[in-house]
Amino acid sequence: MTIPAPATATAVPSVDRVIIRFAGDSGDGVQTIGDQLGLTSAVAGNDIATLPDFPAEIRAPAGTIYGVSGFQMQFASTATLTAGDAPDVLVVFNPAALKKNIADLPKGGTIIADSSGFVPRNLEMVGYTANPLNDGSLAGFQVHQVDFTGLTVAALKPLGIVGSAASRCANFFALGLTYWLYSRPLDATITFINDKFKNKPEVITANLTALKAGWHYGETTEAFQARVQVPRDESVKPGTYRSVNGNQALSMGLVTAAHKAGRELFFSGYPITPASDILQQLSGLRALGVKTLQAEDEIAAIGAALGASYAGSIGVTASAGPGLDLKSEFLGLAVAVELPLVVINVQRGGPSTGLPTKMEQADLLHALFSRHGESPIPVIAARSPADAFECAIEAVRIAVRTRTPVILLCDGNIAFGSEPWRIPDPASFAPIDCNFHTDPATFQPFQRDEKYLARPWAIPGTPGLEHRIGGLEKANITGHISYDPDNHQLMTDLRAAKVERIADSYPATEVTGDASGDVLAISWGSPYGPVLTAVRHLRAGGAKVSHVQLRHLNPLPKDLGEIIGRFTRVLIPENNCGQLSKLVRAKYLVDAVGFNQVRGLPFKVADIEQAIRNLLPTPIAKGT
Amino acid sequence: MSDRKALTRKDFISGQDVRWCPSCGDYAILSVVQGLLPEIGVDKEKIVFVSGIGCSSRFPFYVNTFGFHTLHGRAPTVATGIKLANPELDLWLVTGDGDGFSIGGNHMIHLLRRNPGIKVLLLNNRIYGLTKGQYSPTSPAGLKTKSSPGGSLDHPVNPCSLALGAEATFIARSTDKDLKHLAATLRVAAAHKGTSFVEILQNCVIYNDGTWDEVYAKEKREEAQLLVEHGKPLRFGKDKAKGIRQKGFGFEIVVLGENGVTEGDLVVHDQSINDPAYHVLLSRLGCDSEGPMAMGVLRQVARAPYEVQLDASIAEAKAKRPNAGLADLYRDFGKAPMWTV
């Protein structure tokens, strides 16, 4: 079989962006084909952003609503920061997937449905009394019924591949059809299939045949009029790229930081969604000197990391909110003993077990305040998958320089979402100076340096530096146990001042848009994409709105108050009930307005635009 | 050990005021440890004492080595991290019955099964001392304390039996009374490769005074203690006149010379059997079953310490990919495809 050369694509009309969502049973391979379309689009020069959406259950009963797994992505010929508000095209493998997702598809949108999944049993299971593909209830949408499974089975039968070996390739048939629809080459996916199943030649044959059959189906039937192409994004900076998700970026950032510090990375974790990937990924990097420990629980994970830091390694642990609850105790000890430690919280919906696989950013106040006593900890937050790489390095740098635990906030959206990442030159990152103390003559365990107020890092094995540390209050300089009232006041003040000083090393806060105006939108974490996109849209329509993204949540940048003062109104969109809003209102005594959603999903750009519009002095035309 | 001036007991006294109650059993244990450290052949700066919270956990403050007074029950986690990060360090973990077997029970189990090179000293006084006298997980049922005025309802945990359940590779028992025996036991513990667990019966003079008198009071100890030695028959009592014989799946106490019992009928102590069944019977004697309490090294088996296995796996991975570096990592990690713009 050969695939027509992309020359045919030149006749295809261009659009600047496409948003597509795949949805099916957890076992339908939806995530796999989503990843493949993302990769192929990136290779074709588009900017992409993806949003996987899968259930917490591993294989929920087939055909149920709660077993539906989804994958939305946007690929565009201009910079794209989100997976898109609503899909243009919805590809569904069964009635449950249609029922769960149809409300998100705007009228006029395209539905491509695997007709083989719309059998009476599946329809009844989700409460359809008639087949919605035929009963007129989808009027206003462009509905295409394609028998993914039947056509796949038919294509594979001549090769002697039958039964489930054939039918489970239906996802690649759907992907092939999608590639035809968007004039995408098959090369990257062909390489993927050959590599992934390299020891199973019959599986390679089956999947490649299904993929090509899907393409040919698009080419030979006249059912699809809506074929389009998305030209390359010419603004993309030259370089070698790969796709990266947030958890991968964190792992690579941690390894980079440890190398830059010239120390071993010691990572201990306990399996928890959505952070388990980091433990898994790092456990495979022994060749780079990475030591990992799968601890018996969340407490042990941070305890071992702190022990490793004490011994001179770069100690790191990662978890989600439920794990951070358990780590609070050790975070307090890390504050007291003033040792470097990085704690990553890949946030998910709460409270309690909450929504394990859904995003939320409701752990900011937890990160700042969930310890007894006065125990300040620096907090930073990643805004996107690629940004997580730099944040991991930044977290280690702060932890080592200031001798402090650092909490790095991420979320499920960043952890599982992926974007193109321009592969950096390892030499471009500055070294991290551990500055171990070695001289017994000048050693006092709690003698601070003048610039950062950091105490010496005096690791066991250093002759003459034998000393004792612990959670009891220590006398300034000597570190001996002290219950003296004046000393406790002094040490409390010093610990606070030490963290405040971290802000001295921040670069000037970047304001996107004008330096002053009607509305300043401030975001942190993954709302970066939708908020910045909304601000760009409104600015294109003349609105005097600007944007600030905060990487450092504690301490906040020193220039933030002055920036806020140059705007009439302040809007803070967050996927929580108003946590940064509280901090900003308290610190700057400004009437910051929150825009808050906790739906387990990222913001829609349109919703942010409306929230900004509500604060603008004169109405701005919708849709600018 | 490097070629330096020989260390003495004095080198291991930190100079901090020792704040235990007068006559506390901890003093004797501290003194034995300080006396032992110069003999173990480790440079002072490579020795680290780690503890949790409680009276016994103040131990590191009094030893002039590196010391880390951590959190209640959590010392095993910190000690594990230290040992894995730097296997050259000599780790000592000092804990108590509440710290090690109540709030830290889970960590203790996992420390023992992983078997990193850490010496665990459990100072068991069967009471919460620092919180001023509540019953602990090792308190005998019925013990009247501030939090059990009608007598404790809790069935106690036997630390050595629990350690056996976790298949610890070294398990020993001694007391704060027989310091020669304690020193000898700790010397063997210090040389063990892996986690060595030593339960030390210790008196709390304030809240549980005399708790171990039934075991080690001068007039009782011959009958109440069974000093075990590898390869020797299990004999105890005045003139070692009594012994332990196997009966069914358990033990029975016999008197040599009575009913034709000879030394050849007695169980011969074997600390090296991998299957812990025999050691469990031994650990229960005098606690959960009738008889004298076994003292000395109950069990010592060989299993590669965790840090040795971890380092070996790293060496193996590095040998396979000797030039692995960041540039490769960025390209290969997660097998994500690349493209050039």
Boltz contact constraints between the chains, C-beta under 6 A:
constraints:
  - contact:
      token1: [A, 39]
      token2: [B, 337]
      max_distance: 6.0
  - contact:
      token1: [A, 43]
      token2: [B, 339]
      max_distance: 6.0
  - contact:
      token1: [A, 188]
      token2: [B, 337]
      max_distance: 6.0
  - contact:
      token1: [A, 236]
      token2: [B, 341]
      max_distance: 6.0
  - contact:
      token1: [A, 238]
      token2: [B, 341]
      max_distance: 6.0
  - contact:
      token1: [A, 240]
      token2: [B, 338]
      max_distance: 6.0
  - contact:
      token1: [A, 240]
      token2: [B, 340]
      max_distance: 6.0
  - contact:
      token1: [A, 241]
      token2: [B, 339]
      max_distance: 6.0
  - contact:
      token1: [A, 242]
      token2: [B, 336]
      max_distance: 6.0
  - contact:
      token1: [A, 242]
      token2: [B, 338]
      max_distance: 6.0
  - contact:
      token1: [A, 243]
      token2: [B, 336]
      max_distance: 6.0
  - contact:
      token1: [A, 248]
      token2: [B, 334]
      max_distance: 6.0
  - contact:
      token1: [A, 252]
      token2: [B, 333]
      max_distance: 6.0
  - contact:
      token1: [A, 256]
      token2: [B, 326]
      max_distance: 6.0
  - contact:
      token1: [A, 259]
      token2: [B, 326]
      max_distance: 6.0
  - contact:
      token1: [A, 266]
      token2: [B, 85]
      max_distance: 6.0
  - contact:
      token1: [A, 286]
      token2: [B, 313]
      max_distance: 6.0
  - contact:
      token1: [A, 286]
      token2: [B, 314]
      max_distance: 6.0
  - contact:
      token1: [A, 286]
      token2: [B, 317]
      max_distance: 6.0
  - contact:
      token1: [A, 287]
      token2: [B, 317]
      max_distance: 6.0
  - contact:
      token1: [A, 287]
      token2: [B, 318]
      max_distance: 6.0
  - contact:
      token1: [A, 287]
      token2: [B, 321]
      max_distance: 6.0
  - contact:
      token1: [A, 287]
      token2: [B, 324]
      max_distance: 6.0
  - contact:
      token1: [A, 288]
      token2: [B, 324]
      max_distance: 6.0
  - contact:
      token1: [A, 291]
      token2: [B, 84]
      max_distance: 6.0
  - contact:
      token1: [A, 296]
      token2: [B, 110]
      max_distance: 6.0
  - contact:
      token1: [A, 300]
      token2: [B, 77]
      max_distance: 6.0
  - contact:
      token1: [A, 300]
      token2: [B, 107]
      max_distance: 6.0
  - contact:
      token1: [A, 303]
      token2: [B, 74]
      max_distance: 6.0
  - contact:
      token1: [A, 303]
      token2: [B, 77]
      max_distance: 6.0
  - contact:
      token1: [A, 303]
      token2: [B, 78]
      max_distance: 6.0
  - contact:
      token1: [A, 304]
      token2: [B, 77]
      max_distance: 6.0
  - contact:
      token1: [A, 304]
      token2: [B, 80]
      max_distance: 6.0
  - contact:
      token1: [A, 304]
      token2: [B, 81]
      max_distance: 6.0
  - contact:
      token1: [A, 307]
      token2: [B, 78]
      max_distance: 6.0
  - contact:
      token1: [A, 307]
      token2: [B, 81]
      max_distance: 6.0
  - contact:
      token1: [A, 307]
      token2: [B, 82]
      max_distance: 6.0
  - contact:
      token1: [A, 308]
      token2: [B, 81]
      max_distance: 6.0
  - contact:
      token1: [A, 308]
      token2: [B, 85]
      max_distance: 6.0
  - contact:
      token1: [A, 310]
      token2: [B, 82]
      max_distance: 6.0
  - contact:
      token1: [A, 311]
      token2: [B, 82]
      max_distance: 6.0
  - contact:
      token1: [A, 311]
      token2: [B, 85]
      max_distance: 6.0
  - contact:
      token1: [A, 311]
      token2: [B, 86]
      max_distance: 6.0
  - contact:
      token1: [A, 313]
      token2: [B, 85]
      max_distance: 6.0
  - contact:
      token1: [A, 329]
      token2: [B, 71]
      max_distance: 6.0
  - contact:
      token1: [A, 333]
      token2: [B, 71]
      max_distance: 6.0
  - contact:
      token1: [A, 423]
      token2: [B, 330]
      max_distance: 6.0
  - contact:
      token1: [A, 426]
      token2: [B, 326]
      max_distance: 6.0
  - contact:
      token1: [A, 426]
      token2: [B, 327]
      max_distance: 6.0
  - contact:
      token1: [A, 460]
      token2: [B, 48]
      max_distance: 6.0
  - contact:
      token1: [A, 460]
      token2: [B, 66]
      max_distance: 6.0
  - contact:
      token1: [A, 460]
      token2: [B, 89]
      max_distance: 6.0
  - contact:
      token1: [A, 461]
      token2: [B, 45]
      max_distance: 6.0
  - contact:
      token1: [A, 461]
      token2: [B, 46]
      max_distance: 6.0
  - contact:
      token1: [A, 462]
      token2: [B, 45]
      max_distance: 6.0
  - contact:
      token1: [A, 463]
      token2: [B, 45]
      max_distance: 6.0
  - contact:
      token1: [A, 466]
      token2: [B, 45]
      max_distance: 6.0
  - contact:
      token1: [A, 466]
      token2: [B, 64]
      max_distance: 6.0
  - contact:
      token1: [A, 466]
      token2: [B, 65]
      max_distance: 6.0
  - contact:
      token1: [A, 466]
      token2: [B, 66]
      max_distance: 6.0
  - contact:
      token1: [A, 468]
      token2: [B, 60]
      max_distance: 6.0
  - contact:
      token1: [A, 468]
      token2: [B, 61]
      max_distance: 6.0
  - contact:
      token1: [A, 468]
      token2: [B, 67]
      max_distance: 6.0
  - contact:
      token1: [A, 469]
      token2: [B, 68]
      max_distance: 6.0
  - contact:
      token1: [A, 470]
      token2: [B, 69]
      max_distance: 6.0
